[in-house]
Amino acid sequence: MTKHSPADLRRIQAEDSGRSYDLAERLGVPEAALVAARVGHGATRINPLPGRLIPQVQALGEVMALTRNRSCVIEKLGTYNDFHDGEHAAMTLDPEIDLRIFPRHWLHAFAVESEVGTASRRSIQVFDAAGDAVHKIHLREGSDLTAWETLRRDLALPDQSDAGRFEPRAPVEPPKASAERAEALRREWAAMTDTHQFNILIRRLKMNRLGAYRLAGAPLVRPLAVGAVPALLERVHAGGLGVMFFVGNMGCIEIHSGPIHSLKPMGPWLNVMDPRFNLHLRGDHVAEVWAVDKPTKRGPAISVEAFDAEGALIFQCFGLRPEKGGDAEEWAALVADLPALAEAAA
């Protein structure tokens, strides 16, 4: 990794108006190193624990919540209401800011303030051990600035150094499955009564998600063409169908529940540009797509799930539950009509 002093990183950032994620990639440094370099120059190190941070964020009022992985970014406007803390998993259950939080990955956090022209931009940025962004919170025009100052004061850490210390990024786990356990996988999968049982099942069988999908076969899973992803977005948009769109990383999953109103592809990007929901998806990163059927007490939970070339999960999309305004039959028909992988069809 290229070595840059905090002063170097501040100078480079001052001369670059692009996104910090892209700049970090070009420089070969963690994105968190760019933010850490600004401590004392507009950034403050703060306590990253969700149980301390999120209640203070709720006091900010309406903000923009952003979660990303290498291939997809989700942005939602709203307030961090209905927070439930937990040592291993936490969540917010607001209809707009709907998050699943895994606190062990919330290791570095900063309150950041910068001037852009005559405007001030304020954000809270959380990173994992490798310095990759886990979650970001951007204040809006109507956010409570008194609550912002209280947050910066109350959560400031004793260590306000501008140097970052980060671990190497963990490699993506390749697909993992065991052919001799295939029958057990199919039998126990078919007996599930809740989607949350799936992760327990594959861990016990020493598999991972993509490995299990490759092994299970019909009728539990169906491989789809890469073109099923733009087709999915176009058909959800055209039909006004309510969906649940999950985008995340190891530390945070952010969920949009509802329809898609404005779809705007641009180059490799597939963009949703709704007033309170934005999605930016690199279609060219999609290498595998699966239609997945998991049984539950409420009926089948059918999803479309996309993975990149290394096997990392990019997104999951489920139909919105009927009690939330969804249409299970319409969603099932939409997924069934998505283009299958050519090799599988042959």
ZITA-V983735 format. One record per residue. RES is the residue in one small letter. SS is DSSP state (a for helix, b for strand, c for the rest). OMEGA is omega as a letter, one per 40 degrees, with the letter a starting at -180 (none if undefined). D_FIRST is the distance of its C-alpha to the first C-alpha in whole Angstrom. Layout:
res=RES ss=SS omega=OMEGA d_first=D_FIRST
res=RES ss=SS omega=OMEGA d_first=D_FIRST
//
This chain:
res=m ss=c omega=i d_first=0
res=t ss=c omega=i d_first=4
res=k ss=c omega=i d_first=6
res=h ss=c omega=i d_first=9
res=s ss=c omega=i d_first=13
res=p ss=a omega=i d_first=15
res=a ss=a omega=i d_first=17
res=d ss=a omega=a d_first=15
res=l ss=a omega=i d_first=14
res=r ss=a omega=a d_first=18
res=r ss=a omega=a d_first=19
res=i ss=a omega=i d_first=17
res=q ss=a omega=i d_first=18
res=a ss=a omega=a d_first=21
res=e ss=c omega=a d_first=21
res=d ss=c omega=a d_first=20
res=s ss=c omega=a d_first=23
res=g ss=c omega=a d_first=21
res=r ss=c omega=a d_first=20
res=s ss=a omega=i d_first=17
res=y ss=a omega=a d_first=16
res=d ss=a omega=i d_first=16
res=l ss=a omega=i d_first=14
res=a ss=a omega=i d_first=11
res=e ss=a omega=a d_first=11
res=r ss=a omega=a d_first=11
res=l ss=a omega=a d_first=9
res=g ss=c omega=i d_first=6
res=v ss=c omega=i d_first=7
res=p ss=c omega=i d_first=9
res=e ss=a omega=a d_first=13
res=a ss=a omega=i d_first=14
res=a ss=a omega=i d_first=12
res=l ss=a omega=a d_first=14
res=v ss=a omega=i d_first=17
res=a ss=a omega=a d_first=17
res=a ss=c omega=a d_first=16
res=r ss=c omega=i d_first=20
res=v ss=b omega=a d_first=21
res=g ss=c omega=i d_first=25
res=h ss=c omega=i d_first=24
res=g ss=c omega=i d_first=26
res=a ss=b omega=i d_first=24
res=t ss=b omega=i d_first=25
res=r ss=b omega=a d_first=23
res=i ss=b omega=i d_first=26
res=n ss=c omega=a d_first=27
res=p ss=c omega=a d_first=25
res=l ss=c omega=a d_first=28
res=p ss=a omega=a d_first=30
res=g ss=a omega=i d_first=33
res=r ss=a omega=a d_first=33
res=l ss=a omega=a d_first=31
res=i ss=a omega=i d_first=33
res=p ss=a omega=i d_first=37
res=q ss=a omega=i d_first=35
res=v ss=a omega=i d_first=34
res=q ss=a omega=a d_first=37
res=a ss=c omega=i d_first=39
res=l ss=c omega=a d_first=37
res=g ss=c omega=a d_first=39
res=e ss=c omega=i d_first=38
res=v ss=b omega=i d_first=34
res=m ss=b omega=i d_first=32
res=a ss=b omega=a d_first=30
res=l ss=b omega=i d_first=27
res=t ss=b omega=a d_first=25
res=r ss=b omega=i d_first=23
res=n ss=c omega=a d_first=21
res=r ss=c omega=a d_first=19
res=s ss=c omega=a d_first=22
res=c ss=b omega=i d_first=25
res=v ss=b omega=i d_first=25
res=i ss=b omega=a d_first=29
res=e ss=b omega=i d_first=30
res=k ss=b omega=i d_first=34
res=l ss=b omega=i d_first=36
res=g ss=b omega=a d_first=38
res=t ss=c omega=a d_first=38
res=y ss=c omega=i d_first=37
res=n ss=c omega=i d_first=40
res=d ss=c omega=i d_first=41
res=f ss=b omega=i d_first=38
res=h ss=b omega=a d_first=38
res=d ss=c omega=i d_first=36
res=g ss=c omega=a d_first=35
res=e ss=c omega=a d_first=33
res=h ss=c omega=i d_first=32
res=a ss=c omega=i d_first=32
res=a ss=b omega=a d_first=34
res=m ss=b omega=i d_first=35
res=t ss=b omega=a d_first=36
res=l ss=b omega=i d_first=39
res=d ss=c omega=i d_first=40
res=p ss=c omega=i d_first=41
res=e ss=c omega=i d_first=39
res=i ss=c omega=a d_first=36
res=d ss=b omega=a d_first=36
res=l ss=b omega=i d_first=33
res=r ss=b omega=a d_first=32
res=i ss=b omega=i d_first=29
res=f ss=c omega=a d_first=28
res=p ss=a omega=a d_first=27
res=r ss=a omega=i d_first=25
res=h ss=a omega=i d_first=22
res=w ss=c omega=a d_first=23
res=l ss=c omega=i d_first=21
res=h ss=b omega=i d_first=20
res=a ss=b omega=a d_first=22
res=f ss=b omega=i d_first=23
res=a ss=b omega=a d_first=26
res=v ss=b omega=i d_first=25
res=e ss=b omega=a d_first=27
res=s ss=b omega=i d_first=27
res=e ss=b omega=i d_first=30
res=v ss=b omega=a d_first=30
res=g ss=c omega=i d_first=33
res=t ss=c omega=a d_first=36
res=a ss=b omega=i d_first=34
res=s ss=b omega=i d_first=32
res=r ss=b omega=a d_first=30
res=r ss=b omega=a d_first=29
res=s ss=b omega=i d_first=27
res=i ss=b omega=a d_first=26
res=q ss=b omega=a d_first=22
res=v ss=b omega=a d_first=22
res=f ss=b omega=i d_first=18
res=d ss=c omega=a d_first=18
res=a ss=c omega=a d_first=16
res=a ss=c omega=a d_first=12
res=g ss=c omega=i d_first=13
res=d ss=c omega=a d_first=15
res=a ss=b omega=i d_first=18
res=v ss=b omega=a d_first=21
res=h ss=b omega=i d_first=24
res=k ss=b omega=a d_first=25
res=i ss=b omega=a d_first=28
res=h ss=b omega=i d_first=29
res=l ss=b omega=i d_first=32
res=r ss=c omega=a d_first=35
res=e ss=c omega=a d_first=38
res=g ss=c omega=a d_first=40
res=s ss=c omega=a d_first=38
res=d ss=c omega=a d_first=39
res=l ss=a omega=i d_first=38
res=t ss=a omega=i d_first=40
res=a ss=a omega=i d_first=38
res=w ss=a omega=i d_first=35
res=e ss=a omega=i d_first=35
res=t ss=a omega=i d_first=37
res=l ss=a omega=a d_first=34
res=r ss=a omega=a d_first=31
res=r ss=a omega=a d_first=34
res=d ss=a omega=a d_first=34
res=l ss=a omega=a d_first=31
res=a ss=b omega=i d_first=29
res=l ss=c omega=i d_first=27
res=p ss=c omega=i d_first=28
res=d ss=c omega=i d_first=24
res=q ss=c omega=i d_first=24
res=s ss=c omega=a d_first=21
res=d ss=c omega=i d_first=18
res=a ss=c omega=i d_first=15
res=g ss=c omega=i d_first=13
res=r ss=c omega=a d_first=13
res=f ss=c omega=a d_first=11
res=e ss=c omega=i d_first=12
res=p ss=c omega=i d_first=10
res=r ss=c omega=i d_first=12
res=a ss=c omega=i d_first=15
res=p ss=c omega=i d_first=16
res=v ss=c omega=i d_first=19
res=e ss=c omega=i d_first=22
res=p ss=c omega=i d_first=24
res=p ss=c omega=a d_first=28
res=k ss=c omega=i d_first=30
res=a ss=c omega=a d_first=33
res=s ss=c omega=a d_first=36
res=a ss=a omega=a d_first=39
res=e ss=a omega=i d_first=42
res=r ss=a omega=a d_first=41
res=a ss=a omega=a d_first=42
res=e ss=a omega=i d_first=45
res=a ss=a omega=i d_first=44
res=l ss=a omega=a d_first=42
res=r ss=a omega=a d_first=44
res=r ss=a omega=a d_first=47
res=e ss=a omega=i d_first=45
res=w ss=a omega=a d_first=43
res=a ss=a omega=a d_first=47
res=a ss=c omega=a d_first=48
res=m ss=c omega=i d_first=46
res=t ss=c omega=a d_first=47
res=d ss=c omega=a d_first=44
res=t ss=c omega=a d_first=41
res=h ss=c omega=i d_first=39
res=q ss=a omega=a d_first=40
res=f ss=a omega=a d_first=38
res=n ss=a omega=i d_first=35
res=i ss=a omega=a d_first=37
res=l ss=a omega=a d_first=38
res=i ss=a omega=i d_first=35
res=r ss=a omega=a d_first=34
res=r ss=a omega=i d_first=37
res=l ss=c omega=i d_first=37
res=k ss=c omega=i d_first=34
res=m ss=c omega=i d_first=32
res=n ss=c omega=a d_first=30
res=r ss=a omega=a d_first=31
res=l ss=a omega=i d_first=30
res=g ss=a omega=i d_first=32
res=a ss=a omega=i d_first=35
res=y ss=a omega=a d_first=35
res=r ss=a omega=a d_first=35
res=l ss=a omega=a d_first=38
res=a ss=a omega=a d_first=40
res=g ss=c omega=a d_first=42
res=a ss=c omega=e d_first=45
res=p ss=c omega=a d_first=46
res=l ss=c omega=i d_first=43
res=v ss=b omega=i d_first=41
res=r ss=b omega=i d_first=41
res=p ss=b omega=a d_first=38
res=l ss=b omega=i d_first=38
res=a ss=c omega=i d_first=37
res=v ss=c omega=i d_first=34
res=g ss=c omega=i d_first=36
res=a ss=a omega=a d_first=37
res=v ss=a omega=i d_first=35
res=p ss=a omega=i d_first=36
res=a ss=a omega=i d_first=39
res=l ss=a omega=a d_first=39
res=l ss=a omega=a d_first=38
res=e ss=a omega=a d_first=41
res=r ss=a omega=i d_first=43
res=v ss=a omega=i d_first=42
res=h ss=a omega=a d_first=43
res=a ss=a omega=a d_first=46
res=g ss=a omega=a d_first=48
res=g ss=c omega=a d_first=47
res=l ss=c omega=i d_first=46
res=g ss=c omega=i d_first=44
res=v ss=b omega=i d_first=41
res=m ss=b omega=a d_first=38
res=f ss=b omega=a d_first=35
res=f ss=b omega=i d_first=32
res=v ss=b omega=a d_first=28
res=g ss=b omega=i d_first=26
res=n ss=c omega=a d_first=23
res=m ss=c omega=a d_first=23
res=g ss=c omega=a d_first=24
res=c ss=b omega=i d_first=26
res=i ss=b omega=i d_first=29
res=e ss=b omega=a d_first=30
res=i ss=b omega=i d_first=34
res=h ss=b omega=i d_first=36
res=s ss=b omega=i d_first=40
res=g ss=b omega=i d_first=42
res=p ss=c omega=i d_first=43
res=i ss=c omega=a d_first=40
res=h ss=c omega=a d_first=42
res=s ss=c omega=a d_first=40
res=l ss=b omega=a d_first=38
res=k ss=c omega=i d_first=36
res=p ss=c omega=i d_first=34
res=m ss=b omega=a d_first=32
res=g ss=c omega=i d_first=30
res=p ss=c omega=a d_first=28
res=w ss=b omega=i d_first=29
res=l ss=b omega=a d_first=31
res=n ss=b omega=i d_first=32
res=v ss=b omega=a d_first=35
res=m ss=b omega=i d_first=36
res=d ss=b omega=a d_first=38
res=p ss=c omega=a d_first=39
res=r ss=c omega=a d_first=38
res=f ss=b omega=i d_first=36
res=n ss=b omega=i d_first=33
res=l ss=b omega=i d_first=31
res=h ss=b omega=a d_first=28
res=l ss=b omega=i d_first=28
res=r ss=b omega=a d_first=26
res=g ss=a omega=a d_first=29
res=d ss=a omega=i d_first=27
res=h ss=a omega=a d_first=24
res=v ss=c omega=a d_first=27
res=a ss=c omega=i d_first=28
res=e ss=b omega=i d_first=30
res=v ss=b omega=a d_first=33
res=w ss=b omega=i d_first=36
res=a ss=b omega=a d_first=39
res=v ss=b omega=a d_first=39
res=d ss=b omega=i d_first=43
res=k ss=b omega=i d_first=43
res=p ss=c omega=i d_first=46
res=t ss=c omega=i d_first=47
res=k ss=c omega=a d_first=50
res=r ss=c omega=a d_first=50
res=g ss=c omega=a d_first=50
res=p ss=c omega=i d_first=47
res=a ss=b omega=a d_first=43
res=i ss=b omega=a d_first=42
res=s ss=b omega=i d_first=39
res=v ss=b omega=a d_first=37
res=e ss=b omega=a d_first=33
res=a ss=b omega=a d_first=30
res=f ss=b omega=i d_first=27
res=d ss=c omega=a d_first=24
res=a ss=c omega=i d_first=23
res=e ss=c omega=a d_first=21
res=g ss=c omega=i d_first=24
res=a ss=c omega=i d_first=23
res=l ss=b omega=i d_first=26
res=i ss=b omega=i d_first=26
res=f ss=b omega=i d_first=29
res=q ss=b omega=i d_first=33
res=c ss=b omega=i d_first=36
res=f ss=b omega=i d_first=39
res=g ss=b omega=i d_first=43
res=l ss=c omega=a d_first=44
res=r ss=c omega=a d_first=46
res=p ss=a omega=a d_first=50
res=e ss=a omega=i d_first=51
res=k ss=a omega=i d_first=48
res=g ss=c omega=i d_first=49
res=g ss=c omega=i d_first=48
res=d ss=c omega=a d_first=50
res=a ss=a omega=a d_first=49
res=e ss=a omega=i d_first=51
res=e ss=a omega=i d_first=50
res=w ss=a omega=i d_first=46
res=a ss=a omega=i d_first=47
res=a ss=a omega=i d_first=49
res=l ss=a omega=a d_first=46
res=v ss=a omega=a d_first=43
res=a ss=a omega=a d_first=46
res=d ss=c omega=i d_first=46
res=l ss=c omega=a d_first=43
res=p ss=c omega=i d_first=42
res=a ss=b omega=i d_first=41
res=l ss=c omega=a d_first=39
res=a ss=a omega=a d_first=41
res=e ss=a omega=a d_first=40
res=a ss=a omega=i d_first=42
res=a ss=a omega=a d_first=45
res=a ss=c omega=none d_first=46
//
